[in-house]
Amino acid sequence: MPEKMSKGQVKQRIEKLKKLISHHRYLYHVLDRQEISSSALDSLKHELYKLEQKYPEFITPDSPTQRVAGKPLKGFRKVRHKVPMLSIEDIFDQEELRDWENYLRKLKPEYYPFEYFAEQKIDGFGISLIYEKGRLKVGSTRGTGTIGEDVTQNLKTIESIPLTLELHRKLPSKEIEERTKRLIKESEIEIRGEVYMDIKDFQRLNEKLKKEGKRTYSNPRNLAAGSIRQLDPRLAASRPLKFLAYDIVTDLGQKKHSQEHEILPALGFRTNKSKICKNIDEVIDFWKKIEKERNQYPFEIDGVVVMVNDNLLLQQLGVAGKSPRGMRALKFSPKQATTILKDVKFQVGRTGAITPVAILEPVEVSGVKITRATLHNEDEIKRLGVKIGDTVIIGRAGDVIPEVVRVLPELRTGKEKKICFPQRCPVCGTKLVRPEGEAIWRCPNLDCPARKREYFYHFVSAFDILGIGPKIIDRFLDEGLIFDPADLFLLKEEDVSHLERFAEKSAQNLISAIQSKKEISLPRFIWALGIRNVGEQTAIDLSEHFGSLEKLKDASLEELQKVPDIGPVAARSIKNFFQEKRNLKLIEKLKRVGVKIKQERGISPGKEKKKGQSLKGKIFVLTGGLETMSRNQAKEKIREAGGRVSESVSKKTDFVVVGENPGSKYERAKRLGVKIINEKEFLKLLKNI
């Protein structure tokens, strides 16, 4: 949300948001298509809701916050819902949850403290089922919330929807049981829930559609909706759809919503995981638990629905707009969100690469507050068509790096500014160059201060020197204590102890930490050199292929390209590096100050390693935090068993190891059908080595 807007600007922003949200809601609810992610759309709706709450004079009947969904498709009989199928207002964090409780407390102080009911929010397709005298009479879609579509024949093909109601177990009370039995025999009972598809079924079906040359779907929810909202029941029958019930509209004598979750299974319906919460802290604990476990479930979950458990109180609280006051959807942190791009800064990397970085209005994505995001390069800026002042969609690439995914030009005011890519290095002023075949502009000045600092950061990280971070490196460079990485190993306590904030003891510990890292493995040494196009895995491949630094230095382009996954570009980078005199001088200086390459245990081409190779040739990708070991330890164990570690998921990936709070790698693995294993399965795999 832009800062410090006048009322006129607020009104203009609201109108633009309404138009854009309505467009994307129409695609999603009527045509079963998406141009932006659900979480990005949620972010836009949340901004509109907050603006309208702050400026209620701008709320109009045509606002997306005042309606539920789009128009029904032609071809189905229209069904009027006796009780409207309302939407649930989204909230995104604990603070908003507590604000909601305070709001309820002011409305109904006599009921405080409230008992809550919390349940998983399945990302499915909402439907209503009406049973007459125990038999399924009408199954309908949500539609506009008031009028839906009769899709009974399609819903009958879903085996998890009972065609007749019967009691399979005892109900919460004798009164409820007697009333339910009577209504099953004599009257109507309405059940509501979600049609959905398991993730693995979605992947298999999408792959089948792709092979048949048919349109694929972006997510399980859209595929489920597309299957139900078509005219041939045979097509619905051929798809692995499921139903999960969450609400009983009919009065069966239930006084609490939690009782409905006891009645539904007794009637033959599956329900989602839920909990009765005595206070808001228990709700938060449940929400956190489900978010942590969300990747263990076979279906998509995007949050937790929270409501006051007392049905009478829920009814008395009423409806605000199109959402019940006593109910909220506490969403998980979005994987994408919208915000304003305030400015662009240009960073200089250790290889001279110039990276444009978007400065953003703070926004939370995947549980992290984002203020900056990469724009990658000049070509990407042109492709996106992004300008300073634009509303943009932010995502997190590779689990970690925030990036601008898309621009929303529909929200422009006319005051946005073009992004001008610099022609000279923003740090040293050297004219930038763009090597042939590359998308990146670079500063060619090897003595550029920014390049030197970034190279030092990389070197210290590769040598794993504890206690030395960017701030200490910056201090040493500013004081003239170091000029190249080899100088680190020449530092003495007296060089450091006189500096402000460096006591004698801390200086001693720092020097000891540096000296303890003089021995390093060949792969880590190669990686530390900072050769362009040589990452951690490539350094390992070079080490194993050549076995020593001397053989690597003398290798021809042809020999380099014999190493797996090294093509002409990487080979040329390596060859050029070892032809530069300053690089050779640095290597010799490192040796003179006592740096030793330990256990140069590479293998010659065609020669087998002595250690067990049970994972030989298998490619692993790690995503999320592991409990039993660090990411680096996991990588080492994979490599010791002959496996390879990649930073990106592709069809060549054999296993994606999923830890706590995984990111986009997990989503990509699901889309590609790559085998996903949890930490327990990964440890079992390692035990079999």
C-alpha positions as CSV (number, residue, x, y, z in Angstrom):
1,M,0.0,0.0,0.0
2,P,1.5,3.4,-1.0
3,E,2.4,5.7,1.8
4,K,0.8,9.1,2.6
5,M,-2.0,9.2,0.0
6,S,-4.5,12.0,-0.3
7,K,-8.2,11.0,-0.2
8,G,-8.4,11.5,-3.9
9,Q,-5.5,9.1,-4.4
10,V,-7.1,6.6,-2.0
11,K,-10.3,6.6,-4.1
12,Q,-8.3,6.2,-7.3
13,R,-6.3,3.3,-5.8
14,I,-9.5,1.6,-4.6
15,E,-11.2,1.9,-8.0
16,K,-8.1,0.4,-9.8
17,L,-7.9,-2.4,-7.2
18,K,-11.6,-3.2,-7.6
19,K,-11.3,-3.5,-11.4
20,L,-8.1,-5.6,-11.3
21,I,-9.4,-8.0,-8.5
22,S,-12.7,-8.4,-10.3
23,H,-10.8,-9.4,-13.5
24,H,-8.8,-12.0,-11.8
25,R,-11.7,-13.3,-9.7
26,Y,-13.7,-13.8,-12.9
27,L,-10.8,-15.8,-14.4
28,Y,-10.5,-17.9,-11.3
29,H,-14.2,-18.5,-10.3
30,V,-15.9,-18.5,-13.7
31,L,-13.4,-19.6,-16.3
32,D,-11.2,-21.7,-13.9
33,R,-8.1,-20.0,-15.1
34,Q,-5.4,-18.0,-13.3
35,E,-3.0,-15.3,-14.5
36,I,-1.6,-14.6,-11.1
37,S,-1.2,-16.8,-8.0
38,S,-4.0,-17.2,-5.4
39,S,-1.7,-15.7,-2.7
40,A,-0.9,-12.6,-4.9
41,L,-4.7,-12.1,-5.5
42,D,-5.3,-12.5,-1.7
43,S,-2.7,-9.8,-1.1
44,L,-4.5,-7.4,-3.5
45,K,-7.9,-8.2,-1.8
46,H,-6.4,-7.6,1.6
47,E,-5.0,-4.2,0.6
48,L,-8.5,-3.2,-0.8
49,Y,-10.2,-4.5,2.4
50,K,-7.9,-2.5,4.7
51,L,-8.3,0.7,2.6
52,E,-12.1,0.3,2.7
53,Q,-12.0,-0.2,6.4
54,K,-10.0,3.0,6.9
55,Y,-12.2,4.9,4.4
56,P,-15.7,3.4,4.6
57,E,-17.1,6.3,2.6
58,F,-15.5,4.7,-0.5
59,I,-17.2,1.2,-0.1
60,T,-19.6,0.5,-2.9
61,P,-21.9,-2.4,-3.7
62,D,-19.8,-3.4,-6.7
63,S,-16.6,-3.9,-4.6
64,P,-15.1,-7.4,-4.7
65,T,-15.2,-7.3,-0.8
66,Q,-19.0,-7.1,-1.0
67,R,-19.5,-10.1,-3.2
68,V,-18.5,-13.8,-3.1
69,A,-17.8,-15.1,-6.6
70,G,-18.5,-14.7,-10.3
71,K,-21.4,-15.6,-12.5
72,P,-22.5,-19.3,-13.1
73,L,-21.6,-20.8,-16.4
74,K,-24.4,-21.5,-19.0
75,G,-25.5,-25.1,-19.3
76,F,-26.5,-25.9,-15.7
77,R,-29.8,-25.3,-14.0
78,K,-29.6,-22.4,-11.5
79,V,-30.0,-23.2,-7.8
80,R,-30.9,-20.6,-5.2
81,H,-29.2,-21.3,-1.8
82,K,-31.7,-21.1,1.1
83,V,-28.8,-19.9,3.3
84,P,-26.2,-17.9,1.4
85,M,-22.7,-19.5,0.9
86,L,-20.7,-16.6,2.4
87,S,-17.0,-15.9,2.0
88,I,-14.6,-15.8,4.9
89,E,-12.5,-12.7,5.5
90,D,-8.8,-13.4,5.3
91,I,-6.2,-12.4,8.0
92,F,-2.5,-13.0,7.7
93,D,-0.8,-12.8,11.1
94,Q,-1.2,-13.1,14.9
95,E,-1.7,-9.3,15.4
96,E,-4.7,-9.3,13.0
97,L,-6.1,-12.4,14.8
98,R,-5.9,-10.6,18.2
99,D,-7.4,-7.4,16.7
100,W,-10.3,-9.6,15.5
101,E,-10.8,-11.0,19.0
102,N,-10.8,-7.5,20.5
103,Y,-13.4,-6.5,17.9
104,L,-15.7,-9.5,18.9
105,R,-15.1,-8.7,22.6
106,K,-16.5,-5.1,22.1
107,L,-19.5,-6.5,20.3
108,K,-20.3,-9.3,22.8
109,P,-18.4,-8.6,26.1
110,E,-20.8,-10.8,28.0
111,Y,-19.6,-13.9,26.2
112,Y,-15.9,-13.3,26.7
113,P,-13.7,-15.3,27.0
114,F,-14.7,-17.0,23.7
115,E,-14.2,-20.7,22.9
116,Y,-13.0,-21.1,19.3
117,F,-13.0,-23.9,16.8
118,A,-10.1,-24.1,14.4
119,E,-9.8,-26.4,11.3
120,Q,-7.6,-26.8,8.3
121,K,-8.6,-24.6,5.3
122,I,-8.5,-27.0,2.3
123,D,-7.8,-25.3,-1.0
124,G,-10.8,-26.9,-2.8
125,F,-14.0,-26.1,-4.6
126,G,-16.9,-25.2,-2.3
127,I,-20.2,-27.1,-2.9
128,S,-23.6,-27.6,-1.1
129,L,-25.3,-31.0,-0.8
130,I,-29.0,-31.2,-0.1
131,Y,-30.4,-34.6,1.1
132,E,-34.1,-35.1,1.0
133,K,-35.4,-38.0,3.1
134,G,-31.9,-39.3,3.3
135,R,-31.1,-39.3,-0.4
136,L,-28.9,-36.9,-2.3
137,K,-31.3,-34.5,-4.1
138,V,-29.2,-31.5,-5.2
139,G,-25.5,-30.8,-5.3
140,S,-24.7,-27.3,-6.3
141,T,-21.7,-24.9,-6.6
142,R,-21.2,-21.7,-4.6
143,G,-21.8,-19.6,-7.7
144,T,-22.6,-16.0,-6.7
145,G,-23.1,-17.1,-3.1
146,T,-26.9,-16.7,-3.5
147,I,-27.3,-18.6,-6.8
148,G,-25.2,-21.6,-7.8
149,E,-25.2,-24.3,-10.5
150,D,-26.8,-27.8,-10.2
151,V,-23.9,-30.2,-10.7
152,T,-25.6,-33.2,-9.0
153,Q,-24.8,-35.7,-11.6
154,N,-21.1,-34.8,-11.5
155,L,-21.0,-34.9,-7.7
156,K,-22.6,-38.3,-7.6
157,T,-19.5,-39.7,-9.3
158,I,-17.4,-38.9,-6.2
159,E,-17.3,-41.9,-4.0
160,S,-16.5,-39.9,-0.8
161,I,-20.0,-38.2,-1.2
162,P,-22.6,-40.6,0.3
163,L,-25.7,-41.1,-2.0
164,T,-27.8,-41.8,1.0
165,L,-27.5,-40.7,4.6
166,E,-27.3,-43.2,7.5
167,L,-25.9,-43.1,11.0
168,H,-22.6,-45.1,11.3
169,R,-22.0,-44.2,15.0
170,K,-23.6,-42.5,18.0
171,L,-24.1,-38.7,17.9
172,P,-23.0,-36.2,20.7
173,S,-26.4,-36.3,22.5
174,K,-29.7,-38.2,22.5
175,E,-31.5,-35.0,21.4
176,I,-29.3,-34.6,18.3
177,E,-29.5,-38.2,17.5
178,E,-33.3,-38.4,17.6
179,R,-33.7,-35.2,15.6
180,T,-31.1,-36.3,13.0
181,K,-32.8,-39.7,12.5
182,R,-36.2,-37.9,12.1
183,L,-34.9,-35.4,9.5
184,I,-33.2,-38.3,7.5
185,K,-36.5,-40.0,7.3
186,E,-38.9,-37.0,6.8
187,S,-37.1,-33.8,5.7
188,E,-34.0,-32.1,4.3
189,I,-30.4,-31.9,5.5
190,E,-27.9,-29.6,3.9
191,I,-24.1,-30.3,4.1
192,R,-21.4,-28.1,2.8
193,G,-17.7,-28.8,2.0
194,E,-14.9,-28.9,-0.5
195,V,-14.3,-31.0,-3.6
196,Y,-10.6,-31.4,-4.0
197,M,-7.9,-33.5,-5.5
198,D,-4.8,-35.0,-3.9
199,I,-1.5,-33.5,-5.1
200,K,-0.1,-36.8,-6.5
201,D,-3.4,-37.4,-8.4
202,F,-3.2,-33.9,-9.7
203,Q,0.3,-34.4,-11.0
204,R,-0.5,-37.7,-12.7
205,L,-3.6,-36.4,-14.3
206,N,-1.9,-33.2,-15.5
207,E,0.9,-35.3,-17.0
208,K,-1.7,-37.5,-18.8
209,L,-3.5,-34.3,-20.2
210,K,-0.1,-33.0,-21.4
211,K,0.7,-36.2,-23.3
212,E,-2.8,-36.1,-24.9
213,G,-2.1,-32.5,-26.0
214,K,-4.9,-31.1,-23.8
215,R,-4.9,-28.1,-21.6
216,T,-3.2,-28.6,-18.2
217,Y,-4.2,-26.9,-14.9
218,S,-2.1,-24.7,-12.7
219,N,-3.2,-26.2,-9.4
220,P,-5.4,-29.0,-7.9
221,R,-8.2,-26.6,-7.0
222,N,-8.6,-25.5,-10.6
223,L,-8.6,-29.1,-11.9
224,A,-11.2,-30.1,-9.4
225,A,-13.4,-27.1,-10.3
226,G,-12.9,-27.8,-14.0
227,S,-13.9,-31.5,-13.5
228,I,-17.2,-30.6,-11.7
229,R,-18.2,-27.7,-13.9
230,Q,-18.4,-29.5,-17.2
231,L,-21.4,-31.2,-18.8
232,D,-20.3,-34.8,-19.1
233,P,-20.5,-36.8,-15.8
234,R,-18.3,-39.5,-17.4
235,L,-15.4,-37.1,-17.4
236,A,-15.9,-36.3,-13.7
237,A,-16.1,-40.0,-13.0
238,S,-12.7,-40.6,-14.7
239,R,-11.0,-38.1,-12.3
240,P,-9.9,-38.9,-8.8
241,L,-12.0,-36.2,-7.0
242,K,-12.7,-36.3,-3.3
243,F,-15.0,-34.5,-0.9
244,L,-14.4,-33.1,2.6
245,A,-17.3,-31.8,4.7
246,Y,-17.0,-28.9,7.1
247,D,-20.5,-27.5,7.8
248,I,-24.1,-28.6,8.5
249,V,-26.5,-25.9,7.6
250,T,-29.6,-27.7,8.9
251,D,-30.5,-27.4,12.6
252,L,-29.9,-30.9,14.0
253,G,-29.8,-29.6,17.6
254,Q,-26.1,-28.9,17.5
255,K,-25.2,-26.0,19.8
256,K,-21.5,-25.9,18.9
257,H,-19.7,-26.1,15.5
258,S,-17.4,-28.7,17.0
259,Q,-20.4,-31.0,17.4
260,E,-20.9,-30.8,13.6
261,H,-17.5,-32.3,13.2
262,E,-18.7,-35.2,15.3
263,I,-22.0,-35.5,13.4
264,L,-20.5,-35.4,9.9
265,P,-18.3,-38.5,10.2
266,A,-21.3,-40.3,11.8
267,L,-23.3,-39.5,8.6
268,G,-20.5,-40.9,6.4
269,F,-18.5,-37.8,5.6
270,R,-14.7,-37.1,5.9
271,T,-13.8,-34.0,7.8
272,N,-10.5,-32.1,8.1
273,K,-8.1,-31.9,11.1
274,S,-9.5,-29.6,13.7
275,K,-9.3,-28.5,17.4
276,I,-11.4,-26.8,20.1
277,C,-9.4,-23.9,21.4
278,K,-10.0,-22.4,24.8
279,N,-8.3,-19.1,23.9
280,I,-6.6,-17.3,21.1
281,D,-3.2,-18.6,22.1
282,E,-4.3,-22.1,21.4
283,V,-5.6,-21.0,18.0
284,I,-2.1,-19.6,17.2
285,D,-0.4,-22.8,18.4
286,F,-2.8,-24.9,16.1
287,W,-2.1,-22.6,13.2
288,K,1.6,-22.9,13.6
289,K,1.4,-26.6,13.9
290,I,-0.6,-27.1,10.8
291,E,1.7,-24.7,8.8
292,K,4.7,-26.7,9.9
293,E,2.9,-30.0,8.9
294,R,1.2,-28.7,5.7
295,N,3.6,-30.5,3.3
296,Q,2.9,-33.8,5.0
297,Y,-0.7,-33.8,3.9
298,P,-1.7,-35.2,0.5
299,F,-3.8,-32.2,-0.3
300,E,-3.2,-28.4,-0.6
301,I,-3.8,-26.4,2.6
302,D,-3.6,-22.6,2.6
303,G,-4.5,-21.7,6.2
304,V,-6.8,-22.4,9.2
305,V,-10.4,-21.4,9.5
306,V,-11.2,-20.0,13.0
307,M,-14.7,-19.3,14.4
308,V,-16.4,-18.9,17.7
309,N,-17.6,-22.3,18.6
310,D,-20.9,-21.3,20.0
311,N,-23.4,-21.4,17.0
312,L,-25.9,-19.1,18.7
313,L,-23.2,-16.5,19.3
314,L,-22.0,-17.0,15.7
315,Q,-25.5,-16.2,14.5
316,Q,-25.9,-13.2,16.8
317,L,-22.6,-11.7,15.6
318,G,-24.2,-11.6,12.1
319,V,-22.6,-10.7,8.8
320,A,-20.4,-7.7,7.8
321,G,-20.5,-7.3,4.0
322,K,-20.4,-10.9,2.8
323,S,-18.4,-12.4,5.6
324,P,-19.6,-13.7,9.1
325,R,-18.2,-11.5,11.9
326,G,-17.5,-14.5,14.1
327,M,-15.3,-16.3,11.5
328,R,-11.9,-15.7,9.9
329,A,-9.5,-17.5,7.6
330,L,-6.0,-17.2,9.2
331,K,-3.9,-17.8,6.1
332,F,-0.4,-19.1,6.0
333,S,2.3,-16.7,5.0
334,P,1.9,-16.2,1.2
335,K,4.4,-17.4,-1.3
336,Q,3.7,-14.3,-3.3
337,A,2.4,-10.9,-2.3
338,T,1.9,-7.4,-3.9
339,T,3.7,-4.2,-2.9
340,I,5.1,-1.0,-4.2
341,L,8.5,-0.7,-5.9
342,K,10.0,2.5,-4.4
343,D,13.4,2.6,-6.0
344,V,16.2,0.6,-7.7
345,K,19.8,0.3,-6.5
346,F,22.6,-1.3,-8.5
347,Q,24.9,-3.8,-6.7
348,V,28.4,-4.9,-7.9
349,G,29.3,-8.5,-7.3
350,R,32.7,-10.2,-6.9
351,T,32.8,-11.0,-10.6
352,G,31.8,-7.5,-11.5
353,A,28.2,-8.4,-12.3
354,I,25.8,-5.5,-11.9
355,T,22.6,-6.6,-10.3
356,P,19.6,-4.2,-10.1
357,V,17.8,-4.5,-6.7
358,A,14.3,-3.3,-6.2
359,I,13.7,-1.3,-3.0
360,L,10.2,-2.2,-1.8
361,E,7.5,-1.2,0.6
362,P,7.9,-3.9,3.3
363,V,5.8,-7.0,2.7
364,E,5.7,-10.5,4.2
365,V,6.4,-13.4,1.8
366,S,6.8,-17.1,3.1
367,G,7.1,-15.8,6.7
368,V,9.8,-13.3,6.0
369,K,9.6,-9.5,5.9
370,I,10.8,-8.5,2.4
371,T,12.2,-5.0,1.7
372,R,14.4,-5.8,-1.3
373,A,14.1,-8.0,-4.3
374,T,16.3,-8.9,-7.3
375,L,15.5,-7.7,-10.8
376,H,18.3,-9.9,-12.2
377,N,19.5,-7.9,-15.1
378,E,18.6,-5.2,-17.7
379,D,16.8,-7.7,-20.0
380,E,14.6,-8.8,-17.1
381,I,13.7,-5.1,-16.4
382,K,12.7,-4.7,-20.1
383,R,10.8,-8.0,-20.1
384,L,8.8,-7.1,-17.0
385,G,8.2,-3.5,-18.2
386,V,8.7,-2.4,-14.6
387,K,8.9,1.2,-13.4
388,I,9.7,2.9,-10.1
389,G,6.4,3.4,-8.4
390,D,4.8,0.3,-9.9
391,T,2.7,-2.2,-7.9
392,V,4.5,-5.5,-8.3
393,I,4.1,-9.2,-7.3
394,I,7.0,-10.5,-5.2
395,G,8.0,-14.1,-4.8
396,R,10.9,-16.0,-3.4
397,A,13.2,-17.7,-5.9
398,G,15.0,-20.9,-4.9
399,D,13.4,-20.7,-1.4
400,V,15.5,-17.7,-0.4
401,I,16.0,-14.9,-2.9
402,P,13.1,-12.4,-3.2
403,E,12.3,-11.5,-6.9
404,V,9.9,-9.4,-8.8
405,V,7.6,-11.9,-10.5
406,R,5.2,-9.6,-12.3
407,V,4.1,-5.9,-12.7
408,L,0.5,-4.8,-12.4
409,P,0.4,-1.8,-14.9
410,E,-3.4,-1.5,-14.3
411,L,-2.7,0.2,-11.0
412,R,-0.4,2.9,-12.5
413,T,-1.1,6.6,-11.7
414,G,1.0,8.1,-14.4
415,K,3.7,9.2,-11.9
416,E,5.9,6.1,-12.3
417,K,9.5,6.6,-13.5
418,K,11.5,4.6,-16.1
419,I,14.4,2.6,-14.7
420,C,17.7,3.7,-16.3
421,F,20.5,1.1,-16.3
422,P,23.9,2.7,-15.6
423,Q,26.6,2.9,-18.2
424,R,29.4,3.1,-15.6
425,C,30.1,1.2,-12.4
426,P,28.1,2.8,-9.6
427,V,31.1,2.3,-7.3
428,C,34.4,3.0,-9.2
429,G,33.0,4.7,-12.3
430,T,34.6,2.3,-14.8
431,K,32.6,2.0,-18.1
432,L,30.6,-1.2,-18.0
433,V,30.9,-4.0,-20.5
434,R,28.5,-6.7,-21.6
435,P,30.4,-9.8,-22.9
436,E,29.1,-11.4,-26.0
437,G,26.4,-14.0,-25.3
438,E,25.8,-12.8,-21.7
439,A,22.8,-11.0,-20.2
440,I,24.8,-9.3,-17.5
441,W,26.6,-6.0,-17.5
442,R,29.9,-6.1,-15.6
443,C,32.5,-3.8,-14.2
444,P,35.8,-4.9,-15.7
445,N,38.0,-3.2,-13.1
446,L,39.6,-5.9,-11.0
447,D,40.5,-3.3,-8.3
448,C,36.9,-2.0,-8.0
449,P,36.4,-1.6,-4.2
450,A,32.9,-3.3,-4.4
451,R,34.3,-6.3,-6.3
452,K,37.1,-6.7,-3.8
453,R,34.8,-6.6,-0.8
454,E,32.4,-9.2,-2.3
455,Y,35.4,-11.4,-3.2
456,F,36.6,-11.2,0.4
457,Y,33.1,-12.2,1.7
458,H,33.1,-15.2,-0.6
459,F,36.6,-16.3,0.3
460,V,36.0,-16.2,4.0
461,S,32.7,-18.1,3.6
462,A,34.5,-20.8,1.5
463,F,37.3,-21.1,4.1
464,D,34.6,-21.3,6.8
465,I,36.4,-18.9,9.1
466,L,34.2,-18.4,12.1
467,G,33.7,-15.0,13.6
468,I,34.6,-13.0,10.5
469,G,31.6,-11.4,8.8
470,P,31.2,-8.6,6.3
471,K,31.4,-5.9,9.0
472,I,34.9,-7.1,10.1
473,I,36.1,-7.5,6.6
474,D,34.9,-4.0,5.8
475,R,36.8,-2.7,8.9
476,F,40.1,-4.5,7.9
477,L,39.8,-3.1,4.4
478,D,39.0,0.4,5.5
479,E,42.0,0.3,8.0
480,G,44.3,-0.9,5.2
481,L,45.2,-4.1,7.2
482,I,44.4,-6.4,4.2
483,F,44.7,-6.0,0.4
484,D,44.1,-9.6,-0.7
485,P,42.8,-12.8,1.0
486,A,46.3,-14.1,1.8
487,D,46.8,-11.0,4.0
488,L,44.2,-12.5,6.4
489,F,46.7,-15.2,7.4
490,L,49.5,-12.6,8.1
491,L,47.4,-10.7,10.6
492,K,48.7,-10.6,14.2
493,E,46.9,-9.8,17.5
494,E,48.5,-6.4,17.8
495,D,47.2,-5.5,14.3
496,V,43.6,-6.0,15.5
497,S,43.6,-5.3,19.3
498,H,44.1,-1.5,18.9
499,L,41.0,-1.2,16.8
500,E,37.9,0.2,18.5
501,R,35.6,-2.5,19.9
502,F,38.3,-5.1,19.7
503,A,39.5,-6.2,23.1
504,E,42.7,-8.2,23.5
505,K,40.7,-11.4,24.1
506,S,38.5,-11.0,21.0
507,A,41.5,-10.2,18.9
508,Q,43.2,-13.3,20.1
509,N,40.1,-15.4,19.3
510,L,39.9,-13.9,15.9
511,I,43.5,-14.6,14.9
512,S,43.2,-18.1,16.3
513,A,40.1,-18.7,14.2
514,I,41.9,-17.5,11.0
515,Q,45.0,-19.6,11.7
516,S,43.0,-22.7,12.4
517,K,41.7,-22.6,8.8
518,K,45.0,-22.8,7.0
519,E,44.3,-26.4,6.0
520,I,41.5,-26.7,3.4
521,S,40.3,-29.4,1.0
522,L,40.9,-29.1,-2.7
523,P,37.2,-28.6,-3.6
524,R,36.8,-25.8,-1.0
525,F,40.1,-24.2,-2.2
526,I,38.9,-24.2,-5.8
527,W,35.6,-22.7,-4.8
528,A,37.2,-20.1,-2.6
529,L,39.2,-18.8,-5.7
530,G,36.0,-17.3,-7.0
531,I,36.3,-18.5,-10.6
532,R,33.3,-17.3,-12.6
533,N,30.8,-20.1,-13.4
534,V,32.4,-22.4,-10.8
535,G,30.1,-23.1,-7.9
536,E,30.4,-25.5,-5.0
537,Q,29.4,-28.6,-6.9
538,T,31.5,-27.8,-10.0
539,A,34.5,-27.3,-7.7
540,I,33.9,-30.8,-6.4
541,D,33.6,-32.2,-9.9
542,L,36.9,-30.5,-10.9
543,S,38.7,-31.8,-7.8
544,E,37.5,-35.4,-8.4
545,H,38.4,-35.3,-12.1
546,F,41.9,-33.7,-11.9
547,G,43.0,-34.7,-8.3
548,S,45.3,-31.7,-7.8
549,L,45.4,-28.0,-8.3
550,E,48.5,-28.3,-10.6
551,K,46.7,-30.6,-13.0
552,L,43.7,-28.3,-13.0
553,K,45.9,-25.2,-13.8
554,D,47.5,-27.0,-16.7
555,A,44.3,-28.4,-18.2
556,S,43.3,-27.6,-21.8
557,L,39.9,-26.5,-22.8
558,E,39.2,-29.9,-24.3
559,E,40.2,-31.6,-21.0
560,L,38.0,-29.3,-19.0
561,Q,35.0,-30.1,-21.1
562,K,35.4,-33.8,-20.3
563,V,34.4,-33.0,-16.7
564,P,30.6,-33.7,-16.3
565,D,28.3,-30.6,-16.6
566,I,31.2,-28.3,-17.7
567,G,30.5,-26.7,-21.1
568,P,32.4,-24.3,-23.2
569,V,31.5,-21.2,-21.2
570,A,32.6,-22.6,-17.8
571,A,35.7,-24.2,-19.4
572,R,36.7,-20.8,-20.9
573,S,36.2,-19.1,-17.5
574,I,38.5,-21.7,-15.7
575,K,41.1,-21.4,-18.4
576,N,41.1,-17.6,-18.4
577,F,41.4,-17.6,-14.6
578,F,44.6,-19.6,-14.5
579,Q,46.1,-17.5,-17.3
580,E,45.8,-14.3,-15.2
581,K,49.1,-13.5,-13.5
582,R,47.5,-11.8,-10.5
583,N,45.5,-15.0,-9.8
584,L,48.6,-17.2,-10.0
585,K,50.4,-14.8,-7.7
586,L,47.5,-15.0,-5.2
587,I,47.7,-18.8,-5.2
588,E,51.5,-18.7,-4.6
589,K,51.1,-16.1,-1.8
590,L,48.4,-18.3,-0.1
591,K,50.9,-21.2,-0.1
592,R,53.7,-18.9,1.3
593,V,51.5,-17.8,4.2
594,G,50.9,-21.4,5.2
595,V,47.7,-22.4,3.4
596,K,47.8,-26.1,2.6
597,I,45.5,-28.2,0.5
598,K,44.7,-31.3,2.5
599,Q,43.8,-34.8,1.3
600,E,43.9,-34.1,-2.5
601,R,41.9,-37.3,-3.0
602,G,40.4,-36.8,-6.4
603,I,40.1,-39.7,-8.9
604,S,41.3,-40.1,-12.4
605,P,38.8,-40.4,-15.2
606,G,37.3,-43.9,-15.3
607,K,38.7,-44.8,-11.9
608,E,36.2,-45.8,-9.2
609,K,36.3,-44.3,-5.7
610,K,37.1,-46.6,-2.8
611,K,34.1,-45.5,-0.6
612,G,30.6,-46.8,-0.8
613,Q,28.8,-45.5,-3.8
614,S,25.2,-46.4,-3.1
615,L,23.9,-43.0,-4.2
616,K,26.2,-42.8,-7.2
617,G,24.7,-40.7,-10.0
618,K,21.7,-39.6,-7.9
619,I,21.0,-35.9,-7.9
620,F,19.6,-34.4,-4.7
621,V,18.0,-31.0,-4.0
622,L,17.6,-29.7,-0.4
623,T,14.9,-27.3,0.6
624,G,13.8,-26.2,4.1
625,G,15.6,-26.6,7.4
626,L,16.6,-30.0,8.7
627,E,16.5,-30.9,12.4
628,T,19.3,-33.5,12.7
629,M,22.0,-31.8,10.7
630,S,22.9,-28.6,8.9
631,R,22.5,-28.1,5.1
632,N,26.2,-28.4,4.6
633,Q,26.4,-31.6,6.6
634,A,23.6,-33.1,4.5
635,K,25.4,-32.1,1.3
636,E,28.6,-33.7,2.5
637,K,26.8,-37.0,3.4
638,I,25.2,-37.1,-0.1
639,R,28.6,-36.5,-1.8
640,E,30.4,-39.1,0.4
641,A,27.9,-41.7,-0.9
642,G,28.6,-40.7,-4.5
643,G,25.5,-38.5,-5.0
644,R,25.4,-35.0,-6.4
645,V,23.8,-31.9,-4.9
646,S,22.0,-29.4,-7.1
647,E,20.6,-26.0,-6.2
648,S,17.7,-26.2,-8.7
649,V,15.0,-28.7,-9.4
650,S,14.7,-30.2,-12.9
651,K,13.4,-33.4,-14.5
652,K,16.9,-34.8,-13.9
653,T,16.6,-34.5,-10.1
654,D,16.2,-37.8,-8.4
655,F,15.2,-36.7,-4.9
656,V,14.0,-33.5,-3.3
657,V,14.7,-33.6,0.5
658,V,12.0,-31.5,2.2
659,G,12.7,-30.0,5.7
660,E,10.8,-27.4,7.7
661,N,9.4,-24.4,5.8
662,P,10.3,-25.5,2.3
663,G,10.0,-23.0,-0.6
664,S,9.6,-22.9,-4.3
665,K,11.8,-25.9,-4.9
666,Y,9.2,-28.1,-3.2
667,E,6.4,-26.6,-5.4
668,R,8.5,-27.1,-8.6
669,A,9.2,-30.7,-7.5
670,K,5.5,-31.4,-7.2
671,R,4.8,-29.9,-10.6
672,L,7.5,-31.9,-12.3
673,G,6.6,-35.1,-10.4
674,V,10.1,-35.5,-8.9
675,K,10.3,-37.9,-5.9
676,I,9.9,-35.9,-2.6
677,I,11.2,-37.3,0.7
678,N,11.1,-36.0,4.2
679,E,14.0,-35.9,6.7
680,K,13.1,-39.3,8.2
681,E,13.2,-40.9,4.7
682,F,16.4,-39.1,3.9
683,L,18.1,-40.4,7.1
684,K,16.9,-44.0,6.3
685,L,18.4,-43.6,2.9
686,L,21.7,-42.6,4.4
687,K,21.6,-45.5,6.9
688,N,21.5,-47.9,4.0
689,I,24.8,-46.6,2.6
